[in-house]
């Protein structure tokens, strides 16, 4: 979710754009969105390309340069309230930053709730969505309807399976595959390990997602969590972090003084701008950037 709640009300300009090229995007064959009648549409807002009415899920691999690969891999889930996806700010940019550090990244373009085909209707729907998120008690983000979460979860499962099936081809260690998500993508990342039949992930990184308490499975993966105090989803809550801690699972939490909501990799002038290098250090210290030693030969 890339749009600040106050900023949306002040400047809701949406500029439709042609669909950009998505080189290497692989269809996940998870089916259409029931009731979807509008075509997929791309638009630009605050300088960033975004997409809505996604009814065909894809996965785009962004692999490290030759000689830089560590064997680690991350599924990247952009946000957008399950109604649009910030494909650049929370997808492609993040994937390229990971690949530059030797981590194979896979941008998940998951299926979304339908939105009105006309721009005015879409804009009004988004304003209502932010108003609801900003006024909801608890974790600050209302639970999405089942279709809103279940379709993306199926897409995440399909992406996970595809990565494992082609792990050797892509130079990936299946035991060092994690997932990072932003806002709605953070909710998707959390639910991927909290729902029945969870994904087997080495680690998760929900970035500026809902902070309400959750039921943590005994085998939940380590979590890296980031949010800013001026994010409307924070509301002074530490529930999800406390839940991980009380379950005895590894957790690292960074609460930044400012950054708002939707800062992606970060913007100059706010303290949240420094989270990505800290995340890379966390991956390194925990051993996920180090290839596993080969098993000793049996004599």
C-alpha positions as CSV (number, residue, x, y, z in Angstrom):
1,X,0.0,0.0,0.0
2,X,1.9,3.1,-1.2
3,X,-0.6,5.9,-0.7
4,X,-0.5,8.0,2.5
5,X,-4.0,8.5,3.9
6,X,-3.7,12.3,4.1
7,X,-2.0,12.6,0.8
8,X,-4.7,10.7,-1.0
9,X,-7.2,13.2,0.1
10,X,-5.0,16.2,-0.9
11,X,-3.8,14.9,-4.2
12,X,-5.6,11.9,-5.7
13,X,-4.4,12.5,-9.3
14,X,-4.3,9.2,-11.2
15,X,-2.8,9.1,-14.6
16,X,-3.6,6.1,-16.7
17,X,-0.5,4.7,-18.6
18,X,0.1,1.9,-21.1
19,X,1.0,-1.4,-19.5
20,X,4.8,-1.4,-19.1
21,X,6.9,-4.3,-20.3
22,X,7.3,-7.1,-17.7
23,X,10.2,-9.1,-19.0
24,X,10.5,-12.6,-17.6
25,X,7.0,-12.6,-16.0
26,X,5.8,-16.1,-15.6
27,X,2.1,-16.9,-15.4
28,X,1.1,-18.9,-12.3
29,X,-2.0,-20.5,-13.8
30,X,-4.1,-19.9,-10.6
31,X,-7.2,-18.9,-12.5
32,X,-9.2,-15.8,-13.0
33,X,-10.9,-13.5,-10.4
34,X,-14.6,-14.4,-10.0
35,X,-16.8,-11.5,-11.1
36,X,-14.0,-9.5,-12.6
37,X,-15.2,-7.6,-15.7
38,X,-12.8,-4.7,-16.0
39,X,-9.5,-5.2,-17.8
40,X,-6.2,-4.9,-16.0
41,X,-5.2,-1.3,-15.9
42,X,-2.0,0.6,-15.2
43,X,-1.7,4.1,-13.8
44,X,0.9,6.4,-12.4
45,X,0.5,8.2,-9.0
46,X,3.2,10.2,-7.2
47,X,5.6,9.1,-10.0
48,X,5.1,5.4,-9.5
49,X,3.6,2.9,-11.9
50,X,0.8,0.8,-10.3
51,X,-1.6,-1.8,-11.5
52,X,-5.2,-2.7,-10.6
53,X,-7.8,-5.3,-11.7
54,X,-5.2,-8.0,-11.8
55,X,-6.9,-11.2,-12.8
56,X,-3.9,-13.2,-14.0
57,X,-1.2,-13.8,-11.3
58,X,2.5,-13.8,-12.4
59,X,5.9,-14.2,-10.9
60,X,8.9,-12.2,-12.2
61,X,12.4,-13.5,-11.3
62,X,15.1,-10.9,-10.7
63,X,18.3,-12.8,-10.4
64,X,21.7,-11.7,-9.1
65,X,24.5,-10.8,-11.4
66,X,26.8,-13.6,-12.3
67,X,29.2,-14.3,-9.5
68,X,27.1,-12.5,-6.9
69,X,24.5,-15.1,-6.1
70,X,24.4,-16.3,-2.5
71,X,21.7,-19.0,-3.0
72,X,19.2,-17.1,-0.8
73,X,15.9,-16.1,-2.4
74,X,12.9,-13.9,-1.4
75,X,9.4,-13.6,-2.7
76,X,8.5,-9.9,-2.9
77,X,4.8,-9.0,-2.3
78,X,3.9,-5.4,-3.2
79,X,1.0,-3.7,-1.3
80,X,-2.1,-1.8,-2.3
81,X,-5.0,-2.7,0.0
82,X,-5.7,-5.8,-2.1
83,X,-7.1,-3.5,-4.8
84,X,-4.0,-2.3,-6.6
85,X,-0.2,-3.1,-6.5
86,X,2.6,-0.7,-6.2
87,X,4.7,-2.7,-8.6
88,X,7.7,-0.4,-8.8
89,X,8.1,1.2,-5.3
90,X,7.3,-2.1,-3.4
91,X,8.2,-4.6,-6.1
92,X,10.7,-4.1,-8.9
93,X,12.9,-1.6,-6.9
94,X,13.0,-4.0,-3.9
95,X,13.8,-7.0,-6.2
96,X,16.7,-5.2,-7.9
97,X,18.1,-4.0,-4.5
98,X,18.0,-7.6,-3.3
99,X,19.6,-9.0,-6.5
100,X,22.4,-6.4,-6.2
101,X,23.2,-8.0,-2.8
102,X,23.2,-11.5,-4.2
103,X,19.7,-12.5,-3.3
104,X,17.4,-13.9,-5.9
105,X,14.1,-12.0,-5.8
106,X,10.7,-12.9,-7.2
107,X,8.1,-10.2,-7.6
108,X,4.6,-11.6,-7.0
109,X,1.9,-9.9,-9.0
110,X,-1.1,-11.4,-7.2
111,X,-4.8,-11.3,-8.0
112,X,-6.8,-8.4,-6.6
113,X,-10.3,-7.4,-5.7
114,X,-12.1,-5.8,-8.7
115,X,-12.3,-2.0,-8.8
116,X,-14.4,0.3,-11.0
117,X,-13.2,0.5,-14.5
118,X,-13.5,4.4,-14.6
119,X,-10.8,6.4,-12.8
120,X,-13.3,8.5,-10.8
121,X,-15.0,5.4,-9.4
122,X,-11.6,3.9,-8.5
123,X,-10.5,7.1,-6.8
124,X,-13.6,7.2,-4.7
125,X,-13.3,3.5,-3.8
126,X,-9.7,4.1,-2.6
127,X,-10.7,7.1,-0.5
128,X,-13.2,4.9,1.3
129,X,-10.7,2.2,1.8
130,X,-8.2,4.5,3.4
131,X,-10.9,6.1,5.6
132,X,-11.9,2.7,6.8
133,X,-8.3,1.6,7.5
134,X,-7.6,4.9,9.4
135,X,-10.6,4.6,11.6
136,X,-10.6,0.8,12.4
137,X,-9.8,-0.1,16.0
138,X,-7.5,-3.0,16.8
139,X,-4.7,-3.5,14.3
140,X,-5.7,-0.5,12.2
141,X,-6.5,-2.6,9.2
142,X,-9.8,-4.4,8.8
143,X,-9.5,-8.0,7.9
144,X,-10.0,-8.3,4.1
145,X,-13.0,-10.3,2.8
146,X,-12.1,-13.9,2.1
147,X,-11.8,-13.4,-1.7
148,X,-9.4,-10.6,-1.0
149,X,-7.0,-12.8,0.9
150,X,-7.7,-16.3,-0.4
151,X,-6.8,-15.5,-4.0
152,X,-3.5,-13.9,-3.1
153,X,-2.7,-16.8,-0.8
154,X,-3.3,-19.2,-3.6
155,X,-1.0,-17.1,-5.8
156,X,1.7,-17.1,-3.1
157,X,1.5,-20.9,-2.8
158,X,1.8,-21.3,-6.5
159,X,4.8,-18.9,-6.6
160,X,6.5,-20.8,-3.7
161,X,5.9,-24.1,-5.6
162,X,7.3,-22.8,-8.8
163,X,10.4,-21.4,-7.1
164,X,11.1,-24.8,-5.4
165,X,10.5,-26.6,-8.7
166,X,13.1,-24.5,-10.5
167,X,15.4,-23.9,-7.6
168,X,18.3,-25.7,-9.2
169,X,17.9,-23.8,-12.5
170,X,17.9,-20.5,-10.6
171,X,20.7,-21.4,-8.2
172,X,18.5,-21.2,-5.1
173,X,18.8,-23.1,-1.8
174,X,15.2,-24.1,-1.0
175,X,16.1,-23.9,2.7
176,X,17.0,-20.2,2.4
177,X,13.8,-19.0,0.7
178,X,11.9,-16.2,2.5
179,X,9.2,-13.6,1.8
180,X,9.0,-9.9,2.2
181,X,5.8,-7.9,1.8
182,X,4.6,-4.3,2.1
183,X,1.3,-3.2,3.7
184,X,-1.3,-5.5,2.2
185,X,1.7,-7.5,1.0
186,X,2.9,-7.7,4.6
187,X,-0.5,-9.1,5.6
188,X,-0.2,-11.7,2.8
189,X,3.3,-12.5,4.0
190,X,2.1,-13.1,7.6
191,X,-0.9,-15.1,6.6
192,X,1.3,-17.3,4.4
193,X,2.8,-18.7,7.5
194,X,-0.2,-18.3,9.9
195,X,-2.9,-20.0,7.9
196,X,-3.4,-23.8,7.8
197,X,-0.9,-25.5,5.4
198,X,1.6,-22.7,5.8
199,X,4.4,-22.0,3.3
200,X,7.8,-23.4,4.3
201,X,9.8,-20.2,4.5
202,X,13.2,-19.6,6.1
203,X,12.2,-16.1,7.2
204,X,9.5,-13.4,6.7
205,X,9.7,-9.6,6.6
206,X,6.4,-7.8,7.0
207,X,7.1,-4.1,6.3
208,X,4.6,-1.5,7.6
209,X,1.7,-4.0,8.0
210,X,-1.0,-4.4,10.6
211,X,0.4,-4.6,14.1
212,X,-2.4,-6.5,15.9
213,X,-1.7,-9.7,17.9
214,X,-1.8,-13.1,16.1
215,X,-1.6,-16.8,16.9
216,X,1.9,-17.9,16.2
217,X,2.6,-21.5,15.3
218,X,5.4,-23.3,17.1
219,X,7.4,-23.6,14.0
220,X,6.9,-20.0,12.7
221,X,9.9,-18.6,10.8
222,X,12.0,-15.8,12.2
223,X,10.5,-12.4,11.5
224,X,11.9,-9.0,10.6
225,X,9.3,-6.2,11.2
226,X,9.5,-2.5,10.2
227,X,7.0,0.4,10.7
228,X,7.1,4.1,11.4
229,X,5.4,5.9,14.3
230,X,3.5,8.2,11.9
231,X,2.1,5.3,10.0
232,X,-1.7,5.1,10.4
233,X,-1.4,1.3,10.8
234,X,0.9,1.6,13.9
235,X,-1.4,3.3,16.5
236,X,1.1,2.5,19.3
237,X,0.7,-1.2,18.9
238,X,3.3,-4.0,19.2
239,X,0.9,-6.9,19.1
240,X,2.4,-9.0,16.2
241,X,5.9,-8.5,17.6
242,X,4.8,-9.4,21.1
243,X,3.1,-12.5,19.8
244,X,6.2,-13.7,18.0
245,X,8.3,-13.0,21.1
246,X,5.9,-14.8,23.5
247,X,5.8,-17.8,21.2
248,X,9.6,-18.0,21.6
249,X,10.3,-17.4,17.9
250,X,13.1,-15.1,16.7
251,X,12.0,-11.6,16.0
252,X,13.6,-8.3,15.1
253,X,11.6,-5.1,15.2
254,X,12.5,-1.6,14.0
255,X,10.2,1.3,14.9
256,X,11.2,4.5,13.0
257,X,10.4,8.0,14.1
258,X,9.0,9.0,10.8
259,X,8.4,7.7,7.3
260,X,4.7,7.5,7.1
261,X,3.1,4.7,5.1
262,X,4.3,3.3,1.8
263,X,8.0,4.4,1.9
264,X,9.2,1.3,0.1
265,X,13.0,1.2,0.3
266,X,12.9,4.7,1.9
267,X,12.9,8.3,0.9
268,X,15.4,11.0,1.9
269,X,14.5,13.1,4.9
270,X,12.9,10.4,7.0
271,X,14.5,8.0,9.5
272,X,12.9,4.9,7.9
273,X,15.2,5.5,4.9
274,X,17.8,3.2,6.5
275,X,15.9,0.0,7.0
276,X,17.1,-2.0,4.0
277,X,20.8,-2.2,4.9
278,X,19.7,-3.3,8.4
279,X,17.6,-6.0,6.8
280,X,20.5,-7.2,4.8
281,X,22.7,-7.3,7.9
282,X,19.9,-9.4,9.7
283,X,19.9,-11.9,6.8
284,X,23.7,-12.1,7.0
285,X,24.0,-12.5,10.7
286,X,21.4,-15.2,10.7
287,X,23.3,-17.1,8.0
288,X,20.9,-16.9,5.2
289,X,23.4,-15.3,2.9
290,X,26.0,-18.0,3.5
291,X,25.9,-21.1,1.3
292,X,25.4,-24.4,3.1
293,X,28.5,-26.5,3.5
294,X,28.4,-29.5,1.2
295,X,27.6,-32.8,2.9
296,X,30.6,-34.9,3.7
297,X,31.2,-37.7,1.2
298,X,30.2,-41.2,2.4
299,X,33.1,-43.5,2.4
